[in-house]
Amino acid sequence: MRSKVNIVVIPMCSKRLPEDNFEYLLAQMEQLVIDEPTLICLPEAWLAFGRDGKESLAMSKQADKWLKQIAVVCRNKGVWMAAGTIPVYDAEERYFAASCLFNDEGRLVTTYNKIHLFDANVADSAKHYRESEFTQPGRDIEVVDSPFGRLGLSVCYDVRFPGLYQVHREQGADILLVPSAFTTVTGEAHWLPLLQARAIENQCFVIAAAQVGKHENGRETYGHSVIISPWGEVLEDSELSLQPIQRRIDLSEIDKIRAAMPVAMHNRFKSNYI
């Protein structure tokens, strides 16, 4: 019988400068009461929500400095951290949107580079989004062991591509991580339906830390950081609040649901990644 594990999700309304956002994270961490193994989940672009790709590119060249500081926080607090995304410099003036997972010793366990890039027109103040202008798409799928079960890493726009999460499930994922910065327009229409669908069809918990509110860079994000059960039930929802949400989720619930309805066994459209 698998045990319950503690999950904390910290919504953010990130500013442009990493110093401001890191200070905010430290303040939030100080308010948490942590007395058991805990996974802290942060949103996409939590460290720096720049005005444009050029600003994020400049920040990406300082990534090592911030990765070291995140490691110190995890080690000092004794927590695992799914650190949303930060820009990490690649080459030829491009960067990865890197989702970094740290353990409670401060070791970088794995990095997932966002595969699907948001190039879209949206009826909001920004109008046009072109992540591919400066962001290098990732290629590797990351599913890793942890004290919280096997974690499948993804980022924001990835959630619209169910094939990625089918691979996560085939590789044994228990929890799907979806740090995001959804626009208010797309969030109102699609955020919860997409997350619930990924939970239901893969019979996994979904943890989605989200940006929320009006940002210094002019963007407006939808919020609603959530923890969703393998049955698709929204267990926790931050709505438009910046208050962290916390839940002790029961991993044995996954086994019960999969035993009662073995959809993975019935699936006749397997991926080519195994």
C-alpha positions as CSV (number, residue, x, y, z in Angstrom):
1,M,0.0,0.0,0.0
2,R,1.5,3.3,-1.0
3,S,1.4,6.2,1.4
4,K,0.2,9.8,1.4
5,V,2.7,12.5,0.3
6,N,2.7,16.2,1.0
7,I,2.4,18.7,-1.9
8,V,2.6,22.5,-1.7
9,V,1.9,24.7,-4.7
10,I,3.0,28.4,-4.6
11,P,1.1,30.7,-7.0
12,M,3.0,33.8,-8.1
13,C,2.5,37.1,-9.8
14,S,6.1,37.3,-10.9
15,K,7.9,40.5,-11.7
16,R,10.6,41.2,-14.2
17,L,13.7,41.0,-11.9
18,P,14.8,37.7,-10.5
19,E,15.9,39.3,-7.3
20,D,12.3,40.4,-6.5
21,N,10.8,37.0,-7.3
22,F,13.5,35.0,-5.4
23,E,12.9,37.2,-2.3
24,Y,9.1,36.5,-2.6
25,L,9.8,32.8,-2.8
26,L,11.9,32.9,0.4
27,A,9.2,34.9,2.2
28,Q,6.6,32.3,1.2
29,M,8.8,29.4,2.3
30,E,9.3,31.0,5.7
31,Q,5.5,30.9,6.3
32,L,5.2,27.2,5.5
33,V,5.2,24.6,8.2
34,I,7.1,21.6,6.8
35,D,7.4,18.6,9.1
36,E,7.4,15.8,6.5
37,P,8.9,15.1,3.0
38,T,7.4,17.8,0.8
39,L,7.3,18.7,-2.9
40,I,7.2,22.5,-3.5
41,C,5.8,23.4,-7.0
42,L,6.4,26.8,-8.6
43,P,4.9,28.3,-11.8
44,E,6.3,28.8,-15.2
45,A,8.6,31.9,-15.5
46,W,8.5,32.2,-11.7
47,L,12.0,33.6,-11.4
48,A,11.7,36.3,-14.1
49,F,8.7,37.3,-16.1
50,G,10.4,39.5,-18.7
51,R,8.8,42.0,-21.1
52,D,10.0,40.0,-24.1
53,G,12.3,37.2,-25.3
54,K,15.3,39.5,-25.4
55,E,14.9,40.2,-21.7
56,S,14.6,36.5,-20.9
57,L,17.6,35.8,-23.0
58,A,19.7,38.2,-21.1
59,M,18.6,36.6,-17.8
60,S,19.3,33.1,-19.1
61,K,23.0,33.9,-19.1
62,Q,22.8,34.2,-15.3
63,A,21.0,30.9,-14.8
64,D,23.8,29.1,-13.0
65,K,23.8,31.7,-10.3
66,W,20.1,31.1,-9.6
67,L,20.3,27.4,-9.8
68,K,22.9,27.4,-7.1
69,Q,20.7,29.5,-4.9
70,I,17.6,27.3,-5.4
71,A,19.8,24.3,-4.4
72,V,20.7,26.0,-1.2
73,V,17.0,26.7,-0.4
74,C,16.1,23.1,-0.9
75,R,19.0,21.8,1.2
76,N,18.3,24.3,4.0
77,K,14.6,23.6,4.1
78,G,14.9,19.9,3.4
79,V,12.3,20.0,0.6
80,W,12.1,18.8,-3.0
81,M,11.3,21.6,-5.5
82,A,9.8,21.5,-9.0
83,A,11.1,24.9,-9.9
84,G,8.6,25.9,-12.6
85,T,10.7,27.3,-15.4
86,I,13.7,29.5,-15.7
87,P,15.5,30.5,-18.9
88,V,18.8,28.6,-19.4
89,Y,21.1,29.8,-22.1
90,D,21.6,27.3,-25.0
91,A,23.6,28.8,-27.9
92,E,23.3,31.2,-30.8
93,E,21.3,33.7,-28.7
94,R,18.6,31.2,-27.7
95,Y,17.5,29.7,-24.4
96,F,15.6,26.7,-23.0
97,A,12.5,27.2,-20.9
98,A,13.9,24.8,-18.3
99,S,11.9,23.1,-15.6
100,C,14.3,22.0,-12.9
101,L,13.6,19.4,-10.2
102,F,15.7,19.5,-7.1
103,N,15.8,17.1,-4.2
104,D,16.0,17.8,-0.5
105,E,19.8,17.6,-0.6
106,G,19.9,20.4,-3.1
107,R,20.9,18.1,-6.0
108,L,19.5,18.9,-9.5
109,V,17.7,15.6,-10.2
110,T,16.6,16.4,-13.7
111,T,15.8,19.2,-16.1
112,Y,12.9,19.2,-18.6
113,N,13.1,21.7,-21.4
114,K,9.7,22.8,-22.7
115,I,9.0,21.0,-25.9
116,H,5.9,22.7,-27.2
117,L,6.3,26.5,-27.7
118,F,3.4,29.0,-27.6
119,D,3.2,30.7,-30.9
120,A,-0.4,32.0,-31.0
121,N,-2.6,34.9,-31.4
122,V,-4.8,35.7,-28.4
123,A,-7.5,38.3,-27.9
124,D,-5.8,40.0,-25.0
125,S,-3.5,43.0,-24.4
126,A,-0.5,41.2,-25.7
127,K,-2.2,40.0,-28.9
128,H,0.7,37.9,-30.2
129,Y,2.9,35.3,-28.5
130,R,6.0,34.0,-30.3
131,E,8.0,31.9,-27.9
132,S,10.0,30.3,-30.7
133,E,11.6,33.6,-31.5
134,F,14.1,33.1,-28.7
135,T,13.3,29.8,-27.0
136,Q,14.9,26.6,-28.1
137,P,12.4,23.7,-28.0
138,G,13.4,20.7,-25.9
139,R,13.4,17.2,-27.2
140,D,13.6,14.8,-24.2
141,I,10.7,13.5,-22.2
142,E,11.4,13.4,-18.4
143,V,9.8,11.0,-16.0
144,V,11.7,10.5,-12.8
145,D,11.5,8.6,-9.4
146,S,11.0,10.6,-6.2
147,P,9.6,10.1,-2.7
148,F,6.3,11.4,-4.2
149,G,6.0,8.7,-6.8
150,R,7.2,8.9,-10.4
151,L,7.0,12.5,-11.7
152,G,6.2,13.4,-15.3
153,L,7.5,16.9,-16.2
154,S,5.8,19.3,-18.6
155,V,5.2,23.0,-19.0
156,C,2.1,25.1,-19.8
157,Y,1.4,24.8,-23.6
158,D,2.4,21.1,-23.4
159,V,-0.9,20.4,-21.8
160,R,-2.6,20.7,-25.2
161,F,-0.7,17.7,-26.5
162,P,-2.0,14.6,-24.9
163,G,0.5,12.3,-26.6
164,L,3.2,13.7,-24.3
165,Y,1.3,12.6,-21.2
166,Q,0.5,9.2,-22.7
167,V,4.3,8.7,-22.8
168,H,4.5,9.8,-19.2
169,R,1.9,7.2,-18.2
170,E,3.7,4.5,-20.3
171,Q,6.9,5.4,-18.4
172,G,5.2,4.9,-15.1
173,A,4.2,8.4,-14.1
174,D,2.0,8.9,-11.0
175,I,2.0,12.7,-10.9
176,L,2.0,15.1,-13.9
177,L,3.6,18.5,-13.2
178,V,2.3,21.4,-15.3
179,P,3.8,24.7,-14.2
180,S,2.1,27.4,-16.3
181,A,1.5,31.1,-17.1
182,F,-1.8,30.7,-19.0
183,T,-3.4,33.9,-20.4
184,T,-6.7,35.0,-18.9
185,V,-8.4,34.5,-22.2
186,T,-7.2,30.9,-22.8
187,G,-7.4,30.1,-19.1
188,E,-11.1,30.9,-18.8
189,A,-11.8,28.7,-21.8
190,H,-9.5,25.8,-21.5
191,W,-7.3,25.6,-18.3
192,L,-9.3,23.3,-16.1
193,P,-10.8,21.1,-18.9
194,L,-7.3,20.4,-20.2
195,L,-5.8,19.6,-16.8
196,Q,-8.7,17.4,-15.8
197,A,-8.6,15.5,-19.1
198,R,-4.9,14.8,-18.6
199,A,-5.6,13.5,-15.1
200,I,-8.6,11.4,-16.2
201,E,-7.1,9.8,-19.3
202,N,-3.8,8.9,-17.6
203,Q,-5.2,8.2,-14.2
204,C,-2.6,10.4,-12.6
205,F,-2.6,13.3,-10.1
206,V,-2.0,16.6,-11.8
207,I,-0.2,19.4,-10.0
208,A,-0.4,22.8,-11.8
209,A,1.3,25.8,-10.3
210,A,0.2,29.0,-12.1
211,Q,1.0,32.6,-12.5
212,V,-1.9,34.9,-11.5
213,G,-2.8,38.6,-11.9
214,K,-1.5,41.7,-13.7
215,H,2.3,41.6,-14.2
216,E,4.9,44.3,-14.6
217,N,5.5,43.2,-18.2
218,G,1.9,44.0,-19.1
219,R,0.7,40.4,-19.2
220,E,-2.4,39.1,-17.4
221,T,-2.4,35.5,-16.2
222,Y,-5.3,33.3,-15.2
223,G,-4.2,31.8,-11.9
224,H,-6.1,28.8,-10.5
225,S,-3.2,26.7,-9.3
226,V,-4.7,23.3,-8.8
227,I,-4.2,19.8,-7.4
228,I,-6.4,17.3,-9.4
229,S,-7.0,13.7,-8.5
230,P,-6.6,10.7,-10.9
231,W,-10.4,10.7,-11.1
232,G,-10.4,14.3,-12.4
233,E,-11.6,15.9,-9.2
234,V,-10.2,19.3,-8.3
235,L,-8.9,18.8,-4.8
236,E,-7.4,22.2,-4.3
237,D,-7.8,25.5,-6.3
238,S,-6.1,28.7,-5.4
239,E,-8.5,30.6,-7.7
240,L,-7.1,34.2,-8.0
241,S,-5.3,34.1,-4.7
242,L,-1.5,34.1,-4.1
243,Q,-2.0,32.0,-1.0
244,P,-0.2,28.7,-1.3
245,I,-2.3,25.5,-1.5
246,Q,-1.3,22.3,0.2
247,R,-2.6,18.7,0.1
248,R,-1.5,15.3,1.4
249,I,-2.4,13.2,-1.6
250,D,-2.9,9.4,-1.3
251,L,-0.8,7.6,-4.0
252,S,-2.8,4.4,-3.3
253,E,-5.8,6.1,-4.9
254,I,-4.0,5.8,-8.3
255,D,-3.7,2.0,-7.9
256,K,-7.4,1.6,-7.0
257,I,-8.6,3.6,-10.0
258,R,-6.2,1.8,-12.4
259,A,-7.3,-1.6,-11.1
260,A,-11.0,-0.8,-11.4
261,M,-10.6,0.7,-14.9
262,P,-7.4,-0.5,-16.6
263,V,-7.4,1.9,-19.5
264,A,-3.6,1.6,-20.1
265,M,-4.1,-2.2,-20.7
266,H,-7.0,-1.4,-23.1
267,N,-5.2,1.3,-25.0
268,R,-4.6,0.1,-28.6
269,F,-2.6,3.2,-29.7
270,K,0.7,2.8,-27.9
271,S,3.4,5.4,-28.4
272,N,6.8,4.7,-30.0
273,Y,8.8,6.0,-27.1
274,I,9.0,2.8,-25.0
